Amino acid sequence: MLQKIIQNINEWLEDRIRHLIRPLSPDGRVILIVTMLVLFSGLSIYMTVSSIYNFGKDKGRKMEIERIETLKLESEQEGRDSINYQLQLNEFEYGRTEFE
């Protein structure tokens, strides 16, 4: 199905191009082909050189390194930790018995 659609579009384009080029003389066709070749080659070279020139440009400005700051959660949770809170309430002393 998709191949038929692509084939029909290809045939339609080919017919349109032949219809446009048919009135030209053989020398006119050669001049048209050479002109298109030079035009598209120049455009291709320009795009290649432009992309190489701009490759990596402004990356130093975009990549900014910031210092790591301490987390605010650490200072807020020091007294709120449930294990530390229980230890502060009970004040267990390990290794000793209650009878000493």
N, C-alpha and C positions, 0 to 999 in steps of 0.2 A: 504494500500500500504506500508506504513512505517512499520506496524506490520509484514508484510510478509518478508520484508528485514531483520528486526531484528531477526525474527524467523529462517530464513535461515542461518544467521551468527551464531546464537546460536547453531543450529544443526551441522553446519560445525565444530565449535570449539569443541563441545562435541565429535564428531566422531574422530577428530585429537587427543584429549586427551586420549580417550579410546584406540585408535590405539597405542599410545606411552606407555600406562600403561599395556596393555594386556599381554605382554611378562613377566612382573614382577611376582614373586611369591607373595602370600598373605602377607608374612612377609616383603618382599621388598616394597610392597604398604604401609604397616603401617609405615615402616621406612621413606619412602618418605613423607608421610603425616605429620608425627611428625616433620621431618626436616623442611618442608615448614612452619608448624605452628610456630615453634621456630623462624625461620628466619623472617617471617612476623610480629610476635609479637614483636621481638626485634627492628625491623625497626619502628614499630608503636610507641613503647615506646620512642625510640630515638627521633623521630620527635616531639612527644608531649613534652618531657622534653626540647628539644632544643628550641621549639617555646615559651614555658613558660619562659625559661631563657632569651631569647632575647626580650621578650615583654617589651617594655618601655625603653630598653637600648638605650642610645644616644639621648633620647628625650630632655634632658636638654640642650644638645649642639645645637640641631637643632632649639629649640625655643628660639630665642633671642629677647629681648624686647628693642625696640628703643624708644627714646624720640620723642614726637610729636613736630615738628618744625612749626613755624608760616608760614602761606601761603604767598607766594610771591605776589599773586594776590591782597591781601588787601593793601599792600603798594603801588603797582603800580596804583591802581584804586582810590585812595583817591581823587585826583584832577580831575579825568576823569569822575566821576559819573555825569550823565546828570542832575539829580535833584539838587545836590549840586552846579553844575556849573550854572544853571539857578538862584538859590538863590543868589549866589555870584554876578551875573551880575545885578539883579534887586534890591537886598537888600530890600525885602519886610518887612514891619513892620505891623504885624497883630494887629488889635484892634484900629488902628488909621485911621482917614480919611485924605484925601488929603487937606481938607479945614482948618485943624487946624493950 
